Amino acid sequence: MTVNGWFQIALFSAVIILLTRPLGGYMTRVFAGERTFLSPLLRPLERALYRLGGVDQCVDQGWVSYAVAMLLFNLAGFLVLYALQRFQALLPFNPAGQSAVEEGLAFNTAMSFTTNTNWQSYVPETTMSYLVQMAGLTVHNFVSAATGVALAVALIRGFARRSASGIGNFWVDLTRCTLYVLLPISIVAALFLVWQGVPQNLSAYTETTTLEGAKQVIAQGPVASQEVIKMLGTNGGGFFNANSAHPFENPNAITNFVEMVLIFAIGAALTNVFGRMVGDQRQGWAVLAVMGVLFLGGVATAYWAESAGNPEVAALGVDTIPSALQAGGNMEGKETRFGIANSALFATVTTDASCGAINAMHDSLTPLGGLVPLFNMQLGEIIVGGVGAGLYGMLLFAIISVFVAGLMVGRTPEYLGKKIEAKEVKMAMLAILILPLSILGFSAIATVVEAGLAGTANAGPHGFSEILYAYTSGTANNGSAFAGLSANTLFYNTTIGLAMFIGRFLMIVPMVAIAGSLAAKKIVPASAGTFPTDGPLFVGLVIGVILIVGGLTYFPALALGPLVEHFAMNAGTLF
């Protein structure tokens, strides 16, 4: 570890904190329907879209109507994306002549981008046409992200409103998030990436001759527009197979830093939206503090593990000490443009959020370095999390935490003036327990059936980690992978597709039910016995509940994978 590495981590953290309040204030005004500096330009377009869709922006939906509208919208999006892939060969903007995507892969990809996962079991630049990349994948990057934000805002309204029958209007929330938040930032950031050298064109692939005389095809296309929203919307699906390790997606250290900031920006800002809408910004800062402590613990562990390197490599006489001439540590699978600190930071950021973009090969991380992104996702990616998904996942843990606090003092639990009763606790536990059911259930099946074992490139604990990572990534709607697993098979395309559906929608429905239940309740005035939820005690309690639940749930599986691999490596028996 180096001073420069820690400085870059500290700088990133400071930028996120500085962005949280102004972006949160802007988003609060957007979802409240208040005037913003973009209103003169976008308000007429917003009204036109409502007229076109037959939407009355003044109609408030109950939680059932809100959930049904969200589900139907996503079903339509899934079917359209599936059709685009199946008819790809007949559609325009296909200069490389890509053929139709086969059924299993088309199902997996459509489910992946609909659920904001962006798991890719294919090589994008050789599989998808420009039209599918733009009209299919990029569009879903916008609307799946907007769906997540809309759901988070709906849950916040549940806490903020009193004796209300509605939690907002899904179509209005979706439209405003897309028009006022995602599109403006994406346009500005895309122009920045083009300036830095990221392609944005519809040209055919370029064929060149290398110095050795071999032929090489250089893929290009509308990259910058997809790159920005994959980060901002915490989607993660790359235009190229190498994702953000590819120089056309991530040319230099400046773009790498900006892309990491984009991943965290909206998720962090939503904590401030939460504080503002419930009338106490300290509540939002407390939630962000929980996220921040868990983030710093993860990035410190990953950075330390990767800087320490592999002792078996050092035993061969290889110098692994950082110096002016080398990075030291474990540089396998990492870009020399970014080094160990930015690789460890990127891996932590992308799995704290449900992004899944990578600038280094996660399969080449040390066992403990790989444990960090794996455990981040298993917690439900609540550490800042995906756009919307992180906040509502964290608020579910907050509900469980105040319930635990109430049990300890023999008092009915309250959170933000709302009594937390049996219905809310049951729905919160249902949403939280759905994730390990999918992760551990599918992993167990894949490790015993021939179709699952056939995809592993490594035997032993690392092979198990590859399978566990795949279903963790799918269920957590992340999309990154331990790439040693060959997942483009009927078995994995189907089961990971189902895991993505479970992790997204079977968690969302109980959460929306909680929002509806809370909105209908009156706010109880604080009293001397009210547990404060804006201070260090509450922050510590939530962190403890998260780690205890995560540890009890996943420790046995982690012990069979990265932990036993770590002990084997240090015992000199890995090779």
N, C-alpha and C positions, 0 to 999 in steps of 0.2 A: 504494500500500500504506500502511496506517496501523498505528499502535501497537495500537489496539483490535482490528484484524483479526488481528494476530499473537498478541495475548493470547488471543483466542478459540481459535485453533488450538493454542496451548500448553496452554490449560485442557483442551481435549478430549483431547490426548495424555496429560496427567497423569491424568485420570480413567480412561482405558483402562489405564494402567500400574497404577494403584491397584486396579482391579477384577481384574486378571489372576490374582494369587495366590489370593485367597479363593475366587473362582469356580472356579479350576482345582482347588483342594483339594477343594471340594464335589463337582465332577464326577468326580474320581478316586475318591472314596468311593462315589459312585453306581455307577460301572461296575465297581468291585470287589465290589459287593454288600454293602458295609458299611452300618451303620446311620447314618441322617441324621436331622435334626430333623423331616423329613416322613415318616419310615418308619412311625410309628404310624398315620398317616392313609392312606398310599398302599400300604403293603406288602400289606394284605388285598386291595386292588383289583388289585395286580400279580399275586398268586397266582391270583385268580379269572380274570384274562385268560389266564394260562398254561393253566389247566384248560380254559377255553373253547376255546382254540386247539390243545389237545393238545400243548403244548410242555413238554419236560422241561428245566428251567433248568440242570440239572447236566450236560447233554450238551454236550460241546465239539465244534465243527464244524471240519473241515479246510477249507482255503481253497476247494476246489471246492464243497463243500456250502454254505459261507458265501456264495459268489458266486451259486450257483444259487438259493438262498433269496432273496437280494436281487433278482435278476433277475425271478423269478416274482412276487414281491410287487409290484414296480413294473409288471410287465405287467398284473396284475390291476387295479392302481390306474389305469393308462392306460385300460383298457377301461371301467371304471366311469365315469370322468370323461367319456369320449367319449359314452357312453350317456346320461348326465345332460343333456348339451348337446343331443343329438339329440331327446330326448323332453321338453325343457324346457317346451314349450307345454302339455303334458298334466299337468304336475306342479304341486303347490301352491306357495305363497309366491312368487307371480308377480304382484304387484299392478299392474305396468305392462303386463302382457300380452305379454311378449317371446315371439317366435316361436322355432321350433327353429333352432339354429345350423347353418348349411350344412356339408357334409361336410369341405371343405378347411380351413375355419377351425376346426371341431371337432377335426380331427386335429392341427392346429398347436397349439391351446390345450391339448389333453390331453397332447401331448408336452412342451409348454412347462412345465406345472406338475408333471408327473411327474419331469422332469429338474432341478427346482429353478431353472428359467430365468425363468419368468413373463414371457416375451415376449408382448406383447399387440398383435395386429394388428386390434384392434376397439376400440370405445368401450364400456367396461365397463358404465356406468350405463344405456345404451340397448340393450345386447346380452344381458346375463346377468341371470337372475332372482335373487331372494334365495336360493332353495334352491341353485342352482348356485354362487353366491358362497360360501355357508356349507358345504354338504355336499360340494361339489366342490373349489372353489379353496382355501378356508381349510384344509380337512382335508389337502389335498395340501401346503400350506405347512408343516404340522406333520410329516407323514411323510416328505416329501422331505428336509427338514432333518435329521430324525432318522436317515435313511439315511446322509447324509453324515457325521454325527458317528460313527455306528456303524462306518463304514468306516475313519475315521481312528483310532479306538480299536483296530480289528483290526490295522492296520499298526503301531501302537505296540506291541501285544502281540508282533508279530513280532520287534521289536528287544529286547523285555524278556524274553521266554521263552527257554529253552534246551532243546534236544533235545525239543521238543514237537511233537505231531502236529496240534494244533488252534490256532485263533486266536480262539476265543470262540464265542458263539452269536448269530447275527444277530437272531433273534426277541427274545431277552433284551435285547440292546443297544438295539434299536429301541424296545422297551417302556419300558425304564428312562429313555432319553433323553426320550421324550415325556412320561412321567408326572412324573419328578423334576426335569427341567430346563426343557423348553419350556413346559409347561402352567402351572406356578406363576408363572414370570416373566411370561408372557403375561397371566394374570389380573390380576396387580398392575398391570402397565403399561397394560392396557386400561382399568382403572378410573381411572388417572391421566389418560389421554387423554379419557375421558368427562368428567371434572372440568374439563378444559381446553376442552371444547366440541366434541369429536368425536362425531358421532351414533352411537347404538347402538339401533336400533329396527327394527320390521317394518312401519312405517307406509307408506301409499301416498305417491307423490311429491306434493309440494305445488305447486299452480298459483297463481301470484301475478300481480298487475298492477303493472308498473313505474311510475315517475313519469311516463314518457312515454306511458303508456297501453297499452304492449305486454304481451302475455302471456308469462310465463316459468315454466318447469317446474323446480323445485328438487328434485334427486334427493337421497335420503337412504337409510337402511337400516342394516344391521349393519356399520358401518364400523370402529369401534374394535377389534373382535375380529380383523378381518382385517389392520388396519394394524399391529398389534403384531407378529404372527407374520411378516408380510412383511418386517419389519425384523430381528427377532431371528433368524429362520431364513434370513436373506439371500436372500429370494425376490424381493421387489421389485414384484410385480404389484399395482397399485392398484385400489381400489374405484371410483375416478373416472379419467377419461382424463387429467386433469392431474396425476395421481399425487400426490406429496407437495408439489407447488406449490398444490394445492387447499386452501382454508382449512378444509374439513371433514376432511381427512386430516392437516393440519399447520397448526394455527391460529396459532402464534406462535413467537417465538424459543426459548422454553423447550421446547416440544414438538419443535422442530427439533433442538435439542441432544440431547435424550433419544433421539430416533429415530436419530441418528448413533451414539450410544453403544451402542444396541441392535444396530446392524449389526456393530460390531467386537467386542462383548463375548465371545461364545462362541468366535469364531475366535482371539482373543488368549488366552483362558483355556486353549484346547486346547494351546498351547505349554507351559503349566505342567503340564497333565495329562501331556504327553509327558515332561517332565523328572522328574516324580514317579514315573511308572510304570517308567522305565528306571533309577531310583535315583540320579539326579543332576540337581537342578533347574537347575544351570548350563547343561546342554544345552538346556533349554527357553528359558532367557533368551538364549542365543546365537541360537536360531532367531528369537525375537522381535526381537532386535537387527537381524538381516538384514531382517526385515519393516519395522522402524521406520525404518531408513535409507532404504529404497526409498520408503516412504510419505512421509517428510519431503521427499525430493527431488521427488516428484510434486506434492505440495500447494504447495510453494514455487514450482515452475514454473507451475502453473495460476494461482495467486494473482497472481504477477508479470505473466503474460500478460494476464489479465483486467483487472488494475489499469492496465496500460499502455494498454489500449483499442485502437481502430482509428485509425491515423494519418490515413487518408483522411477519417474523420469529423472529426478535429481540424483538418484542412486546410480544412474548410468553415466554420471559425470557431466551431465548437461547443466550449464549455469542458469539458474532460474531466479537470480537476484536482479531486481530492476536497476538499471543504470542509464547513463546518457546514450548508450548504444543499443539497449534492448529494453523491452517492457517487463521482462521477467514473468514469473507466475505461469498460469495456464493460458497460453495464447492459441491453443488449438480451436479452430472453428471461429476465430474472431478476426475482424478487419483491423489491419494495422492503422487505418485511418482513425479508428476510434479508441483502440486500446482496451485495457481491462476495466478501468473505472467506468467509462461510458458504456461498455458492453454489459457490465453488471448492473448499472443504473437502468439501462434500457430494458433489460430482461425483467427487472423488478417493476418498473413503471408499467410495462405492457401487460403484466399479469396482475398487478394491483388493479388496473383498469381492465375491462373485458375487451382489450384491443387485439392482442395476438400478433401484431407486427413484430418483426425481429430484425436486429442488426448483427446478430451472431447466432451460431448454431447451438441451440439449447441442448441438443443431444451430446455436444462436446464439453458441456460444463462439468466441473467436478461434481461428485455425488452431492455434497452439501450445497454447492452452487446451484445445481438442478433442483434440489429440494425446495429452495426458496420460491421460485415461480410455481412449482407444483402445489405447495401449501397455500400460496396466495390465492390460487384459483379454487382450491378446496374450501376455503373460508367463504366462498360465494363471491369473490372479487368485490368485497365491500370496502377495501382500502382505497378510497377515492372512487374506484369502480368505474363501470361503463357509464355512458351518459344516461343518467336516471337510475339505472340498475344498481349502482353502488350506493346511492342515497337510500333508496327504499329497502335494500338489503340491510344496510346499517340501522335503519329505523326499526326493522323487525327485531334486530338484536337489542335495540334500546328498549323495546316493549318487554322482551324477555328479562332484561336486566332490572327494570323497575318492578316487574313481577317478583323476581328473586328478592329484591330489597324489601318489598312488601311482606313477603313470607318471613323474613328475618326479624321484622319489628312487629308483626301481627297487625298490619294495617292494609286496607284496600289500596292496591297500587294505583298511582296516578302518574300521568305524563302530560305536561303542558296543560294541566287543568282538566284532562279527560280521564275518567276512571277506566282503568284497564281491567276488564272483566273476563270471564271464562271464554267468551266467543273470540275476543281479540287474541288471547294467549293461544288458543287452539289453532286459529288460522295462522298465527305467526310460526308456531312449531311445525305445522303442516308444510308451510312454504320452505322452512329451513331444512326439514328432514327429507324433502323430495330430492334434494341434491345428492346426499350420500347414497340414497336408494339407487339412483341412476348410476352414479360413479362406481360404487362398489359392486353393484349387481352386474352391470355389463362387464366390468373388469374380471369378475369371477368367472363369468361365462366364457369370455375370450381366452382365458388362461387354461381352459380345460378342453375346449373343442378344437378340432383339427383346423377349421377355417380361421380361427383366431391365431393359433400358434404358427400357421403358415406365413403370416405377415411379419413375424419378428425376425430381425437380422442378428440379434444377439441372444445367447442363452443366459440363464441365471438371473440374478437380481436386476441387471440393466434391462434385459428383455422384458421383465415384469414391469419395470418403471416406464418403459415405452408404451405398454398397453395401458397402464394406470393413467399416464399423462394424457393419452388420446381421449379417454372417456372423461377425464377431469376437464380437459380443454373444451370438449364438446358440450358437456352439461353446464359448465360455467360460461358458455357462450364466448369463449376466448378465441380459439382458432389457431394458436401456436401449437407446435408439435415437437416431440422427440423424433426426429425425422428418420430414425432407423426402422420405423414401422412402415411397412408397405400397406397403406390403407385404401388404395384404389381397387378394392375387391367388393363383390356383392355383399359379403358379410359385414365388412367394416363400413361401407357406404350406407348400408341400411341401419345398422345398430348405432353408429355415431349420429346419423340423421335423427333417429328416435331420441337419442340422448340430448341433442340440441333442442328438439321440440319440448321435451320434459323440462329441461333446465330453464327454458324461456317462459312458456305459457302455463305450465302447471305450478310455477311459482307466482306468476303474475295474478292469476285469478283469486287465490286467497288474499293476496296483498290488496287488491281492489276491494274485496269484501270488507277488509279491515277499514279502508278509507271510508266506505259507505257507513259502516257502523259508528266510526268516530265522529263523522260529520253530523250524525243525528243526535249526538249527545250534547248536553249542556256543559258549559265550562264551570268547574268547581273552583271557587276562590281559594287561593293558597292560605294555609294555616300554619301554626307552629309545628305541626307534625308532618308537613309536606316535605318530601325528599327533594332537595335541590338538584336540578339536572343541568346545571350550567357551570359546575365547578370541578376541581380535580378529583373529588371522591367519585362523582358520577363517571368521569372519564376512566378512572381506574377500574371501576366496577364493570363497565362495558367491555373494556379490554380483557379483563379476567374471564368474563362469560364467553367471549369470542374464543379465546385461547383454550379454555376448558372444553367447550363444545367441540372445537376443531380437533383438539388433542385426543379426546376420548373416542371421537368418531374415526379418525384417520390414522392414528398412531400404529395400529397393527399392520395396515397396508404399507405405510411408509417404512416400517421396520423390515419388511420383506424386500423393499426396493432400495431407495437411496441410502438408508442408514446402514444396512448390512454391506452395501457396496463401499461406503466410506470406511468402515472398519476393515474390510478386506484390503482396500487400497493401502491403508496405513500399516497393515500387517505384512505387506509385501506379497500378497497372494493374488493380486488383481490380474496380473499378466500371466 
